Amino acid sequence: MATVSPKRSRPFEYPTSDGKPLAETDFHRDLMIALTETLKAHFAAKPKVYVSGNLLIYYEPGNKRKHVSPDVFVVPGVPKKQRLYYLTWEEGKNPEFVIEITSSSTRREDKGKKLALYRDVLKVTEYFLFDPFGDYLEPQLQGYDLRNGAYVPIPLTAGRMASQITGLHLEPAGRELRLFDPKTKQRLRAPMERAERAELAEQRADQANREIARLAAENERQRQLLEKFLREKKNGH
């Protein structure tokens, strides 16, 4: 009698894209990437702080429609690794820090549907919205802290807004949103910005070395001319 092997159930697959563009403008995209990479670099030494951005977060098992894609988010207590998407029930933790870069196409969703989702479903502790052009939000940086199931506005103090989750301050600067470390009293720099500064410093060092070599060569030339002059004078020429 032939035996039939039981069929192995295939794992449920979730889409890795929602079909929407990464960002409305180049500036929104660059700011989103800069913030994500800056936070990644800041928490690089902490193995259980996961930082990502524009990644689909699914929050209902088996439901491909129940997802959200924050521009920037941080999940303390979750190990770093490359992910196709983020499944909250498998990870065991929801994001605790979210930034949305508001644009004309997302402003209503950021202040309405997403705010309610982060507050009521995902229980995101801190939710920040930033409008680079200052066209849709007044003020352009707004932050909320989750307290007893409600979002309470985070005050802007001395031009900055404090995040208890990251230990950093968010500072609007024109079209940029900067991250400031109150412990070091310094602004965090994106890896690309640090690389550019390092390259500039290296170029300046090379230029200085070339100038030192030029001066040394000139000094040697002058020394040789002086020796020649003294020899000729000694020989009566």
NORBEL-V690827 format. One record per backbone hydrogen bond with DSSP energy under -1.0 kcal/mol. NH is the residue of the N-H (numbers start at 1). CO is the residue of the C=O. If there is no record, write none. Layout:
nh=NH co=CO
nh=NH co=CO
//
This chain:
nh=29 co=25
nh=30 co=26
nh=31 co=27
nh=32 co=28
nh=33 co=29
nh=34 co=30
nh=35 co=31
nh=36 co=32
nh=37 co=33
nh=38 co=34
nh=39 co=35
nh=40 co=36
nh=41 co=37
nh=42 co=38
nh=43 co=39
nh=44 co=41
nh=46 co=43
nh=49 co=46
nh=50 co=75
nh=52 co=73
nh=54 co=70
nh=57 co=68
nh=58 co=86
nh=59 co=66
nh=63 co=60
nh=67 co=65
nh=68 co=57
nh=72 co=99
nh=73 co=52
nh=74 co=97
nh=75 co=50
nh=77 co=48
nh=78 co=75
nh=80 co=47
nh=86 co=56
nh=88 co=58
nh=91 co=87
nh=92 co=88
nh=96 co=74
nh=97 co=74
nh=98 co=126
nh=99 co=72
nh=100 co=128
nh=102 co=130
nh=107 co=103
nh=110 co=106
nh=111 co=107
nh=112 co=108
nh=114 co=109
nh=116 co=112
nh=117 co=113
nh=118 co=114
nh=119 co=115
nh=120 co=116
nh=121 co=117
nh=122 co=117
nh=124 co=118
nh=126 co=96
nh=127 co=144
nh=128 co=98
nh=129 co=142
nh=130 co=100
nh=131 co=140
nh=134 co=131
nh=142 co=129
nh=144 co=127
nh=145 co=152
nh=146 co=125
nh=147 co=150
nh=150 co=147
nh=152 co=145
nh=154 co=143
nh=157 co=160
nh=160 co=157
nh=161 co=170
nh=163 co=168
nh=167 co=163
nh=169 co=180
nh=170 co=161
nh=171 co=178
nh=173 co=176
nh=176 co=173
nh=178 co=171
nh=180 co=169
nh=181 co=186
nh=185 co=181
nh=186 co=181
nh=188 co=179
nh=194 co=190
nh=195 co=191
nh=196 co=192
nh=197 co=193
nh=198 co=194
nh=199 co=195
nh=200 co=196
nh=201 co=197
nh=202 co=198
nh=203 co=199
nh=204 co=200
nh=205 co=201
nh=206 co=202
nh=207 co=203
nh=208 co=204
nh=209 co=205
nh=210 co=206
nh=211 co=207
nh=212 co=208
nh=213 co=209
nh=214 co=210
nh=215 co=211
nh=216 co=212
nh=217 co=213
nh=218 co=214
nh=219 co=215
nh=220 co=216
nh=221 co=217
nh=222 co=218
nh=223 co=219
nh=224 co=220
nh=225 co=221
nh=226 co=222
nh=227 co=223
nh=228 co=224
nh=229 co=225
nh=230 co=226
nh=231 co=227
nh=232 co=228
nh=233 co=229
nh=234 co=230
nh=235 co=231
nh=237 co=232
//
